[in-house]
Amino acid sequence: MSSEPRRRPIPLSGVAEELGRSLGWLHRHIRELREKHGFPRPLPGIGLYDPLAIDAWIARQRAEAAPQSPAADGPAADDWGAILDRRAKQIGAKGVRI
């Protein structure tokens, strides 16, 4: 992604490229991404995507996935197991034991 904000809307194939996925993969998963993860919808009337909205969505996903150190006002160490269990369920890793 460029350091300068892009202004032109992009097609779904461009979105797939931004995500590092194939267009076929994105077609198969777009509904789930929208419903479960708040993926942006295309711009009304033109069916293209706002690249800034895609960039913002990717940044949110990275922030949610990034490990965070427990802060004084954050969850206690005992709560991290529950937080990780919830996150695993969100991404569909049910029944996985480590």
N, C-alpha and C positions, 0 to 999 in steps of 0.2 A: 504494500500500500504506500502511496505517495505521502510525503510530509505535508503537501499542500492539499487543502480540501478540494475534492472533485465536485463539480456542480452538475454534470450531465447525468441523467438517469441511465441505468444500465439494464440490459436484458438478464433473464434468469441464468443464461450461460455465463455472464460476467459475475453474477452472484456466486455460482458454483466455483468459478475460478478463485474468487476472493476467499472462499471457504476451504479451498484446497481439495475439493471433491469433484466427482464427475457430475455432469448434468443429469445422467440417469439416477445417480444416488440422490441428488437433490429432489428430483421428481418423486422418488419413492418416499422421501422423508419430510417433504415440505409441510404436510398437514400436521405431523407430530411436532415439528419445530415450532409451528405457529401456536398450536394448542397448548403444548406443555412448556415451551420456552420463550414465548412472546416474540417469535421471529416476525420481522416487519412484513407488511403486505405491500403489493405493488402500488404505485401511485394511481389514483383513480383516473380513468379515462384513457390512459396510455399504456398501462400494463407493464411499465418498466419500474425498476427499483431505485430508490434514493440511496446512492452509495454512502452518504453520511449516516443514514439510518442503519445500514448494514455494518458500517464501522463501529457505530455506537453499540449495536447488538453484540458484536464480537468482543468488544471491550467489557461489556457486562458479563458475558460468559466467562471470560478470563478471570475477572474479579471474583466471580462466584466459585470458580474452580481452584483459585490460588489458595494455598495453605496460609493461614494467618496465625501468627503467634498469639497466645492468650494474653489479653491486656487486662489491666486492673479492673476495668469495667466490663470485660468480655466474659465468656463462659469459663467456668472452672474446668480444670483438667478432666474431671470426671464426666463433664458434659460433652467432651469431644467425641467420645464413642457414639453417643446419641446423634450428634450432628453428622458424623460420617455415615451412620446408618441411614439417616434421612436422605442424605445426598446420594448414596448408593441406590436407594429406592427410586429417586427421581430420575436417575439415568438408566434404570432397568437392570441393575446388578443384583436381583433378588436371589437369595440363597447362596451367595458367595461367602465363603468363610476364609479368613486369613489366619 
